[in-house]
Amino acid sequence: MITYICHNKNDKTGENLPCTNNRCETSICPSCGGRADAISEIFWCPECQVPIYEKTCPVCGQEGKKLTSDVRPVFPEERLLLEIILKKILSGTATEIIIL
């Protein structure tokens, strides 16, 4: 689930605002009008083999395993760069690579 948290501070003093660390429903803090940061937890459904935002899979009902807070695709060029840096061939299915 994606949630938003206000991390804004007073521009002049750098001190926290009264709304700092408050959860917001959107990416704009309703109290200070500043941008709220998005945070999320992403889970992996072992049954459906897909990432999910909820702890329980909405398709099969199985409990997901916490994966990360950020998932981005890895393109072939990036994968090659990772292999060069790690000095290791990344073999296997996408699922196995994601869990690494």
Biopython code that builds the backbone (N, CA, C, O; Angstrom):
import numpy as np
from Bio.PDB.StructureBuilder import StructureBuilder

atoms = [
    (1, "MET", "N", (0.839, -1.171, 0.000)),
    (1, "MET", "CA", (0.000, 0.000, 0.000)),
    (1, "MET", "C", (0.890, 1.242, 0.000)),
    (1, "MET", "O", (1.869, 1.314, 0.743)),
    (2, "ILE", "N", (0.555, 2.178, -0.807)),
    (2, "ILE", "CA", (1.312, 3.428, -0.857)),
    (2, "ILE", "C", (0.711, 4.396, 0.147)),
    (2, "ILE", "O", (-0.496, 4.638, 0.141)),
    (3, "THR", "N", (1.554, 4.947, 1.009)),
    (3, "THR", "CA", (1.117, 5.979, 1.939)),
    (3, "THR", "C", (2.040, 7.181, 1.770)),
    (3, "THR", "O", (3.135, 7.069, 1.217)),
    (4, "TYR", "N", (1.592, 8.299, 2.241)),
    (4, "TYR", "CA", (2.361, 9.535, 2.125)),
    (4, "TYR", "C", (2.621, 10.084, 3.516)),
    (4, "TYR", "O", (1.744, 10.063, 4.380)),
    (5, "ILE", "N", (3.845, 10.581, 3.727)),
    (5, "ILE", "CA", (4.219, 11.170, 5.007)),
    (5, "ILE", "C", (4.855, 12.529, 4.758)),
    (5, "ILE", "O", (5.724, 12.672, 3.898)),
    (6, "CYS", "N", (4.412, 13.526, 5.521)),
    (6, "CYS", "CA", (4.965, 14.873, 5.411)),
    (6, "CYS", "C", (6.305, 14.920, 6.151)),
    (6, "CYS", "O", (6.376, 14.612, 7.341)),
    (7, "HIS", "N", (7.353, 15.303, 5.444)),
    (7, "HIS", "CA", (8.667, 15.478, 6.062)),
    (7, "HIS", "C", (9.143, 16.929, 5.927)),
    (7, "HIS", "O", (10.340, 17.209, 6.000)),
    (8, "ASN", "N", (8.194, 17.839, 5.729)),
    (8, "ASN", "CA", (8.552, 19.239, 5.499)),
    (8, "ASN", "C", (9.002, 19.920, 6.782)),
    (8, "ASN", "O", (8.566, 19.584, 7.883)),
    (9, "LYS", "N", (9.887, 20.884, 6.599)),
    (9, "LYS", "CA", (10.426, 21.655, 7.721)),
    (9, "LYS", "C", (10.254, 23.141, 7.434)),
    (9, "LYS", "O", (10.004, 23.539, 6.296)),
    (10, "ASN", "N", (10.388, 23.944, 8.462)),
    (10, "ASN", "CA", (10.319, 25.397, 8.322)),
    (10, "ASN", "C", (11.500, 25.861, 7.477)),
    (10, "ASN", "O", (12.647, 25.552, 7.797)),
    (11, "ASP", "N", (11.233, 26.596, 6.409)),
    (11, "ASP", "CA", (12.288, 27.049, 5.496)),
    (11, "ASP", "C", (13.333, 27.928, 6.180)),
    (11, "ASP", "O", (14.514, 27.861, 5.838)),
    (12, "LYS", "N", (12.917, 28.742, 7.131)),
    (12, "LYS", "CA", (13.842, 29.684, 7.775)),
    (12, "LYS", "C", (14.645, 29.050, 8.905)),
    (12, "LYS", "O", (15.843, 29.299, 9.040)),
    (13, "THR", "N", (13.974, 28.227, 9.718)),
    (13, "THR", "CA", (14.651, 27.683, 10.902)),
    (13, "THR", "C", (15.120, 26.238, 10.728)),
    (13, "THR", "O", (16.007, 25.777, 11.446)),
    (14, "GLY", "N", (14.526, 25.534, 9.781)),
    (14, "GLY", "CA", (14.872, 24.123, 9.594)),
    (14, "GLY", "C", (14.205, 23.203, 10.601)),
    (14, "GLY", "O", (14.439, 21.994, 10.605)),
    (15, "GLU", "N", (13.376, 23.782, 11.451)),
    (15, "GLU", "CA", (12.684, 22.972, 12.463)),
    (15, "GLU", "C", (11.469, 22.276, 11.863)),
    (15, "GLU", "O", (10.916, 22.717, 10.855)),
    (16, "ASN", "N", (11.067, 21.188, 12.495)),
    (16, "ASN", "CA", (9.880, 20.465, 12.050)),
    (16, "ASN", "C", (8.645, 21.342, 12.134)),
    (16, "ASN", "O", (8.515, 22.171, 13.034)),
    (17, "LEU", "N", (7.741, 21.149, 11.185)),
    (17, "LEU", "CA", (6.438, 21.804, 11.236)),
    (17, "LEU", "C", (5.513, 20.951, 12.102)),
    (17, "LEU", "O", (5.819, 19.789, 12.368)),
    (18, "PRO", "N", (4.386, 21.512, 12.545)),
    (18, "PRO", "CA", (3.455, 20.705, 13.353)),
    (18, "PRO", "C", (2.982, 19.444, 12.627)),
    (18, "PRO", "O", (2.614, 18.458, 13.266)),
    (19, "CYS", "N", (2.992, 19.475, 11.297)),
    (19, "CYS", "CA", (2.505, 18.328, 10.530)),
    (19, "CYS", "C", (3.624, 17.355, 10.139)),
    (19, "CYS", "O", (3.340, 16.326, 9.526)),
    (20, "THR", "N", (4.882, 17.647, 10.474)),
    (20, "THR", "CA", (5.987, 16.765, 10.116)),
    (20, "THR", "C", (5.754, 15.377, 10.703)),
    (20, "THR", "O", (5.401, 15.238, 11.874)),
    (21, "ASN", "N", (5.955, 14.358, 9.880)),
    (21, "ASN", "CA", (5.745, 12.943, 10.203)),
    (21, "ASN", "C", (4.277, 12.525, 10.250)),
    (21, "ASN", "O", (3.973, 11.402, 10.651)),
    (22, "ASN", "N", (3.366, 13.406, 9.848)),
    (22, "ASN", "CA", (1.954, 13.032, 9.757)),
    (22, "ASN", "C", (1.710, 12.272, 8.460)),
    (22, "ASN", "O", (2.329, 12.559, 7.435)),
    (23, "ARG", "N", (0.806, 11.302, 8.513)),
    (23, "ARG", "CA", (0.382, 10.586, 7.306)),
    (23, "ARG", "C", (-0.618, 11.440, 6.542)),
    (23, "ARG", "O", (-1.480, 12.087, 7.137)),
    (24, "CYS", "N", (-0.496, 11.437, 5.223)),
    (24, "CYS", "CA", (-1.385, 12.205, 4.356)),
    (24, "CYS", "C", (-2.077, 11.246, 3.394)),
    (24, "CYS", "O", (-1.545, 10.179, 3.086)),
    (25, "GLU", "N", (-3.254, 11.623, 2.922)),
    (25, "GLU", "CA", (-3.983, 10.780, 1.984)),
    (25, "GLU", "C", (-3.480, 10.949, 0.557)),
    (25, "GLU", "O", (-3.653, 10.053, -0.270)),
    (26, "THR", "N", (-2.865, 12.080, 0.262)),
    (26, "THR", "CA", (-2.350, 12.339, -1.083)),
    (26, "THR", "C", (-0.899, 12.812, -0.965)),
    (26, "THR", "O", (-0.348, 12.883, 0.134)),
    (27, "SER", "N", (-0.294, 13.131, -2.099)),
    (27, "SER", "CA", (1.100, 13.573, -2.096)),
    (27, "SER", "C", (1.260, 15.032, -1.673)),
    (27, "SER", "O", (2.380, 15.541, -1.633)),
    (28, "ILE", "N", (0.172, 15.700, -1.361)),
    (28, "ILE", "CA", (0.213, 17.072, -0.856)),
    (28, "ILE", "C", (-0.293, 17.074, 0.582)),
    (28, "ILE", "O", (-1.401, 16.616, 0.864)),
    (29, "CYS", "N", (0.532, 17.595, 1.488)),
    (29, "CYS", "CA", (0.133, 17.670, 2.895)),
    (29, "CYS", "C", (-0.989, 18.692, 3.038)),
    (29, "CYS", "O", (-0.818, 19.842, 2.635)),
    (30, "PRO", "N", (-2.139, 18.304, 3.604)),
    (30, "PRO", "CA", (-3.247, 19.252, 3.744)),
    (30, "PRO", "C", (-2.975, 20.353, 4.770)),
    (30, "PRO", "O", (-3.620, 21.401, 4.731)),
    (31, "SER", "N", (-2.035, 20.132, 5.681)),
    (31, "SER", "CA", (-1.740, 21.127, 6.715)),
    (31, "SER", "C", (-0.829, 22.239, 6.217)),
    (31, "SER", "O", (-1.142, 23.420, 6.361)),
    (32, "CYS", "N", (0.318, 21.848, 5.623)),
    (32, "CYS", "CA", (1.295, 22.865, 5.211)),
    (32, "CYS", "C", (1.285, 23.130, 3.705)),
    (32, "CYS", "O", (1.879, 24.106, 3.248)),
    (33, "GLY", "N", (0.616, 22.272, 2.931)),
    (33, "GLY", "CA", (0.561, 22.450, 1.483)),
    (33, "GLY", "C", (1.811, 21.976, 0.757)),
    (33, "GLY", "O", (1.908, 22.097, -0.464)),
    (34, "GLY", "N", (2.774, 21.434, 1.511)),
    (34, "GLY", "CA", (4.015, 20.953, 0.916)),
    (34, "GLY", "C", (3.868, 19.541, 0.368)),
    (34, "GLY", "O", (2.851, 18.877, 0.567)),
    (35, "ARG", "N", (4.889, 19.111, -0.312)),
    (35, "ARG", "CA", (4.913, 17.780, -0.925)),
    (35, "ARG", "C", (5.168, 16.731, 0.159)),
    (35, "ARG", "O", (6.086, 16.874, 0.967)),
    (36, "ALA", "N", (4.360, 15.691, 0.171)),
    (36, "ALA", "CA", (4.545, 14.573, 1.102)),
    (36, "ALA", "C", (5.277, 13.456, 0.366)),
    (36, "ALA", "O", (5.057, 13.248, -0.827)),
    (37, "ASP", "N", (6.137, 12.747, 1.066)),
    (37, "ASP", "CA", (6.919, 11.665, 0.469)),
    (37, "ASP", "C", (6.105, 10.375, 0.429)),
    (37, "ASP", "O", (5.417, 10.025, 1.388)),
    (38, "ALA", "N", (6.199, 9.682, -0.694)),
    (38, "ALA", "CA", (5.513, 8.395, -0.837)),
    (38, "ALA", "C", (6.386, 7.298, -0.245)),
    (38, "ALA", "O", (7.595, 7.253, -0.472)),
    (39, "ILE", "N", (5.760, 6.429, 0.507)),
    (39, "ILE", "CA", (6.446, 5.244, 1.005)),
    (39, "ILE", "C", (5.548, 4.045, 0.714)),
    (39, "ILE", "O", (4.323, 4.167, 0.695)),
    (40, "SER", "N", (6.149, 2.917, 0.493)),
    (40, "SER", "CA", (5.347, 1.731, 0.214)),
    (40, "SER", "C", (6.085, 0.486, 0.661)),
    (40, "SER", "O", (7.307, 0.478, 0.810)),
    (41, "GLU", "N", (5.316, -0.555, 0.868)),
    (41, "GLU", "CA", (5.866, -1.871, 1.120)),
    (41, "GLU", "C", (5.364, -2.758, -0.005)),
    (41, "GLU", "O", (4.177, -2.746, -0.332)),
    (42, "ILE", "N", (6.254, -3.514, -0.585)),
    (42, "ILE", "CA", (5.877, -4.394, -1.678)),
    (42, "ILE", "C", (6.147, -5.828, -1.253)),
    (42, "ILE", "O", (7.213, -6.151, -0.728)),
    (43, "PHE", "N", (5.166, -6.670, -1.490)),
    (43, "PHE", "CA", (5.232, -8.073, -1.123)),
    (43, "PHE", "C", (5.259, -8.932, -2.380)),
    (43, "PHE", "O", (4.922, -8.458, -3.466)),
    (44, "TRP", "N", (5.656, -10.190, -2.239)),
    (44, "TRP", "CA", (5.692, -11.137, -3.343)),
    (44, "TRP", "C", (4.752, -12.282, -3.029)),
    (44, "TRP", "O", (4.882, -12.929, -1.989)),
    (45, "CYS", "N", (3.792, -12.541, -3.932)),
    (45, "CYS", "CA", (2.883, -13.673, -3.751)),
    (45, "CYS", "C", (3.546, -14.911, -4.334)),
    (45, "CYS", "O", (3.749, -14.981, -5.546)),
    (46, "PRO", "N", (3.892, -15.899, -3.492)),
    (46, "PRO", "CA", (4.555, -17.101, -3.996)),
    (46, "PRO", "C", (3.638, -17.965, -4.865)),
    (46, "PRO", "O", (4.115, -18.722, -5.711)),
    (47, "GLU", "N", (2.345, -17.855, -4.661)),
    (47, "GLU", "CA", (1.393, -18.648, -5.443)),
    (47, "GLU", "C", (1.199, -18.066, -6.849)),
    (47, "GLU", "O", (1.282, -18.790, -7.840)),
    (48, "CYS", "N", (0.943, -16.770, -6.928)),
    (48, "CYS", "CA", (0.676, -16.119, -8.223)),
    (48, "CYS", "C", (1.955, -15.658, -8.926)),
    (48, "CYS", "O", (1.939, -15.349, -10.118)),
    (49, "GLN", "N", (3.064, -15.614, -8.177)),
    (49, "GLN", "CA", (4.354, -15.176, -8.724)),
    (49, "GLN", "C", (4.307, -13.733, -9.239)),
    (49, "GLN", "O", (4.800, -13.429, -10.325)),
    (50, "VAL", "N", (3.699, -12.850, -8.428)),
    (50, "VAL", "CA", (3.586, -11.438, -8.802)),
    (50, "VAL", "C", (3.845, -10.550, -7.586)),
    (50, "VAL", "O", (3.617, -10.969, -6.451)),
    (51, "PRO", "N", (4.321, -9.321, -7.820)),
    (51, "PRO", "CA", (4.437, -8.372, -6.705)),
    (51, "PRO", "C", (3.050, -7.841, -6.338)),
    (51, "PRO", "O", (2.197, -7.662, -7.208)),
    (52, "ILE", "N", (2.831, -7.592, -5.045)),
    (52, "ILE", "CA", (1.555, -7.065, -4.569)),
    (52, "ILE", "C", (1.812, -5.960, -3.548)),
    (52, "ILE", "O", (2.833, -5.971, -2.859)),
    (53, "TYR", "N", (0.887, -5.006, -3.450)),
    (53, "TYR", "CA", (1.015, -3.910, -2.489)),
    (53, "TYR", "C", (0.451, -4.272, -1.117)),
    (53, "TYR", "O", (0.846, -3.679, -0.114)),
    (54, "GLU", "N", (-0.453, -5.222, -1.061)),
    (54, "GLU", "CA", (-1.040, -5.633, 0.204)),
    (54, "GLU", "C", (-0.303, -6.857, 0.732)),
    (54, "GLU", "O", (0.343, -7.575, -0.031)),
    (55, "LYS", "N", (-0.399, -7.094, 2.039)),
    (55, "LYS", "CA", (0.271, -8.258, 2.621)),
    (55, "LYS", "C", (-0.401, -9.556, 2.180)),
    (55, "LYS", "O", (0.250, -10.595, 2.074)),
    (56, "THR", "N", (-1.700, -9.488, 1.926)),
    (56, "THR", "CA", (-2.447, -10.650, 1.458)),
    (56, "THR", "C", (-2.776, -10.467, -0.017)),
    (56, "THR", "O", (-3.259, -9.409, -0.421)),
    (57, "CYS", "N", (-2.519, -11.486, -0.814)),
    (57, "CYS", "CA", (-2.761, -11.419, -2.258)),
    (57, "CYS", "C", (-4.258, -11.264, -2.527)),
    (57, "CYS", "O", (-5.058, -12.055, -2.028)),
    (58, "PRO", "N", (-4.647, -10.251, -3.312)),
    (58, "PRO", "CA", (-6.067, -10.047, -3.598)),
    (58, "PRO", "C", (-6.636, -11.099, -4.560)),
    (58, "PRO", "O", (-7.854, -11.225, -4.684)),
    (59, "VAL", "N", (-5.768, -11.851, -5.237)),
    (59, "VAL", "CA", (-6.234, -12.859, -6.195)),
    (59, "VAL", "C", (-6.447, -14.211, -5.525)),
    (59, "VAL", "O", (-7.528, -14.791, -5.626)),
    (60, "CYS", "N", (-5.405, -14.724, -4.831)),
    (60, "CYS", "CA", (-5.476, -16.078, -4.270)),
    (60, "CYS", "C", (-5.678, -16.102, -2.754)),
    (60, "CYS", "O", (-6.022, -17.143, -2.193)),
    (61, "GLY", "N", (-5.465, -14.956, -2.082)),
    (61, "GLY", "CA", (-5.655, -14.894, -0.636)),
    (61, "GLY", "C", (-4.467, -15.354, 0.189)),
    (61, "GLY", "O", (-4.520, -15.332, 1.419)),
    (62, "GLN", "N", (-3.390, -15.773, -0.476)),
    (62, "GLN", "CA", (-2.206, -16.243, 0.248)),
    (62, "GLN", "C", (-1.414, -15.049, 0.790)),
    (62, "GLN", "O", (-1.399, -13.979, 0.182)),
    (63, "GLU", "N", (-0.759, -15.242, 1.937)),
    (63, "GLU", "CA", (0.063, -14.190, 2.526)),
    (63, "GLU", "C", (1.335, -14.008, 1.713)),
    (63, "GLU", "O", (2.021, -14.978, 1.388)),
    (64, "GLY", "N", (1.647, -12.749, 1.384)),
    (64, "GLY", "CA", (2.839, -12.443, 0.609)),
    (64, "GLY", "C", (4.074, -12.307, 1.483)),
    (64, "GLY", "O", (3.974, -12.057, 2.684)),
    (65, "LYS", "N", (5.223, -12.473, 0.879)),
    (65, "LYS", "CA", (6.504, -12.314, 1.559)),
    (65, "LYS", "C", (7.003, -10.895, 1.286)),
    (65, "LYS", "O", (7.004, -10.452, 0.137)),
    (66, "LYS", "N", (7.428, -10.175, 2.336)),
    (66, "LYS", "CA", (7.908, -8.815, 2.137)),
    (66, "LYS", "C", (9.097, -8.832, 1.195)),
    (66, "LYS", "O", (10.059, -9.573, 1.397)),
    (67, "LEU", "N", (9.018, -8.004, 0.162)),
    (67, "LEU", "CA", (10.039, -7.986, -0.868)),
    (67, "LEU", "C", (10.944, -6.776, -0.699)),
    (67, "LEU", "O", (12.153, -6.927, -0.520)),
    (68, "THR", "N", (10.382, -5.594, -0.754)),
    (68, "THR", "CA", (11.157, -4.365, -0.700)),
    (68, "THR", "C", (10.220, -3.182, -0.585)),
    (68, "THR", "O", (9.006, -3.352, -0.468)),
    (69, "SER", "N", (10.775, -1.994, -0.617)),
    (69, "SER", "CA", (9.930, -0.801, -0.642)),
    (69, "SER", "C", (9.996, -0.115, -2.003)),
    (69, "SER", "O", (9.319, 0.888, -2.227)),
    (70, "ASP", "N", (10.813, -0.655, -2.914)),
    (70, "ASP", "CA", (10.963, -0.043, -4.230)),
    (70, "ASP", "C", (11.288, -1.123, -5.259)),
    (70, "ASP", "O", (12.267, -1.854, -5.114)),
    (71, "VAL", "N", (10.474, -1.217, -6.279)),
    (71, "VAL", "CA", (10.705, -2.189, -7.343)),
    (71, "VAL", "C", (10.769, -1.436, -8.665)),
    (71, "VAL", "O", (9.857, -0.687, -9.016)),
    (72, "ARG", "N", (11.835, -1.643, -9.373)),
    (72, "ARG", "CA", (11.993, -1.027, -10.690)),
    (72, "ARG", "C", (12.495, -2.075, -11.663)),
    (72, "ARG", "O", (13.224, -2.985, -11.268)),
    (73, "PRO", "N", (12.114, -1.964, -12.939)),
    (73, "PRO", "CA", (12.594, -2.957, -13.906)),
    (73, "PRO", "C", (14.093, -2.827, -14.142)),
    (73, "PRO", "O", (14.658, -1.737, -14.043)),
    (74, "VAL", "N", (14.716, -3.934, -14.450)),
    (74, "VAL", "CA", (16.131, -3.927, -14.817)),
    (74, "VAL", "C", (16.197, -4.258, -16.306)),
    (74, "VAL", "O", (15.777, -5.336, -16.727)),
    (75, "PHE", "N", (16.722, -3.335, -17.094)),
    (75, "PHE", "CA", (16.826, -3.513, -18.535)),
    (75, "PHE", "C", (18.101, -4.274, -18.865)),
    (75, "PHE", "O", (19.028, -4.305, -18.056)),
    (76, "PRO", "N", (18.160, -4.889, -20.041)),
    (76, "PRO", "CA", (19.326, -5.708, -20.394)),
    (76, "PRO", "C", (20.669, -5.008, -20.195)),
    (76, "PRO", "O", (21.618, -5.620, -19.706)),
    (77, "GLU", "N", (20.755, -3.745, -20.565)),
    (77, "GLU", "CA", (22.006, -3.005, -20.402)),
    (77, "GLU", "C", (22.377, -2.840, -18.933)),
    (77, "GLU", "O", (23.549, -2.921, -18.564)),
    (78, "GLU", "N", (21.370, -2.608, -18.103)),
    (78, "GLU", "CA", (21.613, -2.471, -16.666)),
    (78, "GLU", "C", (22.022, -3.812, -16.054)),
    (78, "GLU", "O", (22.881, -3.876, -15.175)),
    (79, "ARG", "N", (21.394, -4.870, -16.536)),
    (79, "ARG", "CA", (21.752, -6.207, -16.042)),
    (79, "ARG", "C", (23.204, -6.519, -16.377)),
    (79, "ARG", "O", (23.934, -7.050, -15.540)),
    (80, "LEU", "N", (23.626, -6.194, -17.591)),
    (80, "LEU", "CA", (25.008, -6.417, -17.996)),
    (80, "LEU", "C", (25.956, -5.610, -17.113)),
    (80, "LEU", "O", (26.990, -6.124, -16.685)),
    (81, "LEU", "N", (25.617, -4.363, -16.838)),
    (81, "LEU", "CA", (26.439, -3.528, -15.968)),
    (81, "LEU", "C", (26.542, -4.137, -14.567)),
    (81, "LEU", "O", (27.623, -4.166, -13.979)),
    (82, "LEU", "N", (25.413, -4.624, -14.033)),
    (82, "LEU", "CA", (25.431, -5.277, -12.721)),
    (82, "LEU", "C", (26.343, -6.505, -12.728)),
    (82, "LEU", "O", (27.100, -6.727, -11.783)),
    (83, "GLU", "N", (26.270, -7.293, -13.789)),
    (83, "GLU", "CA", (27.116, -8.479, -13.887)),
    (83, "GLU", "C", (28.591, -8.105, -13.922)),
    (83, "GLU", "O", (29.424, -8.796, -13.335)),
    (84, "ILE", "N", (28.915, -7.014, -14.608)),
    (84, "ILE", "CA", (30.312, -6.560, -14.673)),
    (84, "ILE", "C", (30.772, -6.090, -13.291)),
    (84, "ILE", "O", (31.861, -6.443, -12.839)),
    (85, "ILE", "N", (29.946, -5.305, -12.635)),
    (85, "ILE", "CA", (30.308, -4.775, -11.313)),
    (85, "ILE", "C", (30.433, -5.898, -10.283)),
    (85, "ILE", "O", (31.389, -5.934, -9.508)),
    (86, "LEU", "N", (29.461, -6.815, -10.281)),
    (86, "LEU", "CA", (29.454, -7.904, -9.304)),
    (86, "LEU", "C", (30.390, -9.044, -9.676)),
    (86, "LEU", "O", (30.680, -9.918, -8.859)),
    (87, "LYS", "N", (30.860, -9.024, -10.923)),
    (87, "LYS", "CA", (31.705, -10.107, -11.445)),
    (87, "LYS", "C", (31.006, -11.453, -11.254)),
    (87, "LYS", "O", (31.602, -12.439, -10.821)),
    (88, "LYS", "N", (29.720, -11.447, -11.596)),
    (88, "LYS", "CA", (28.892, -12.631, -11.413)),
    (88, "LYS", "C", (27.790, -12.621, -12.465)),
    (88, "LYS", "O", (27.158, -11.593, -12.708)),
    (89, "ILE", "N", (27.566, -13.779, -13.088)),
    (89, "ILE", "CA", (26.481, -13.902, -14.055)),
    (89, "ILE", "C", (25.168, -14.050, -13.291)),
    (89, "ILE", "O", (25.043, -14.917, -12.427)),
    (90, "LEU", "N", (24.190, -13.201, -13.611)),
    (90, "LEU", "CA", (22.878, -13.280, -12.993)),
    (90, "LEU", "C", (22.024, -14.213, -13.847)),
    (90, "LEU", "O", (21.447, -13.795, -14.850)),
    (91, "SER", "N", (21.952, -15.452, -13.449)),
    (91, "SER", "CA", (21.170, -16.427, -14.215)),
    (91, "SER", "C", (19.908, -16.756, -13.449)),
    (91, "SER", "O", (19.797, -16.473, -12.256)),
    (92, "GLY", "N", (18.977, -17.345, -14.132)),
    (92, "GLY", "CA", (17.741, -17.769, -13.484)),
    (92, "GLY", "C", (16.556, -16.997, -13.996)),
    (92, "GLY", "O", (16.661, -16.181, -14.912)),
    (93, "THR", "N", (15.428, -17.272, -13.386)),
    (93, "THR", "CA", (14.188, -16.616, -13.809)),
    (93, "THR", "C", (14.117, -15.217, -13.201)),
    (93, "THR", "O", (14.895, -14.871, -12.312)),
    (94, "ALA", "N", (13.198, -14.442, -13.683)),
    (94, "ALA", "CA", (13.010, -13.084, -13.144)),
    (94, "ALA", "C", (12.711, -13.132, -11.660)),
    (94, "ALA", "O", (13.171, -12.270, -10.911)),
    (95, "THR", "N", (11.953, -14.119, -11.220)),
    (95, "THR", "CA", (11.622, -14.257, -9.802)),
    (95, "THR", "C", (12.868, -14.447, -8.967)),
    (95, "THR", "O", (13.008, -13.824, -7.915)),
    (96, "GLU", "N", (13.772, -15.295, -9.414)),
    (96, "GLU", "CA", (15.001, -15.545, -8.662)),
    (96, "GLU", "C", (15.872, -14.301, -8.617)),
    (96, "GLU", "O", (16.498, -14.017, -7.595)),
    (97, "ILE", "N", (15.917, -13.566, -9.703)),
    (97, "ILE", "CA", (16.733, -12.355, -9.744)),
    (97, "ILE", "C", (16.149, -11.284, -8.838)),
    (97, "ILE", "O", (16.888, -10.566, -8.165)),
    (98, "ILE", "N", (14.820, -11.173, -8.815)),
    (98, "ILE", "CA", (14.161, -10.182, -7.961)),
    (98, "ILE", "C", (14.495, -10.444, -6.497)),
    (98, "ILE", "O", (14.753, -9.504, -5.745)),
    (99, "ILE", "N", (14.494, -11.696, -6.090)),
    (99, "ILE", "CA", (14.721, -12.037, -4.675)),
    (99, "ILE", "C", (16.181, -11.830, -4.280)),
    (99, "ILE", "O", (16.473, -11.661, -3.096)),
    (100, "LEU", "N", (17.101, -11.840, -5.237)),
    (100, "LEU", "CA", (18.499, -11.586, -4.905)),
    (100, "LEU", "C", (18.598, -10.213, -4.338)),
    (100, "LEU", "O", (19.689, -9.770, -3.980)),
]
sb = StructureBuilder()
sb.init_structure("model")
sb.init_model(0)
sb.init_chain("A")
sb.init_seg("    ")
for serial, (resi, resn, name, xyz) in enumerate(atoms, 1):
    if name == "N":
        sb.init_residue(resn, " ", resi, " ")
    sb.init_atom(name, np.array(xyz, "f"), 0.0, 1.0, " ", f" {name:<3s}", serial, name[0])
structure = sb.get_structure()
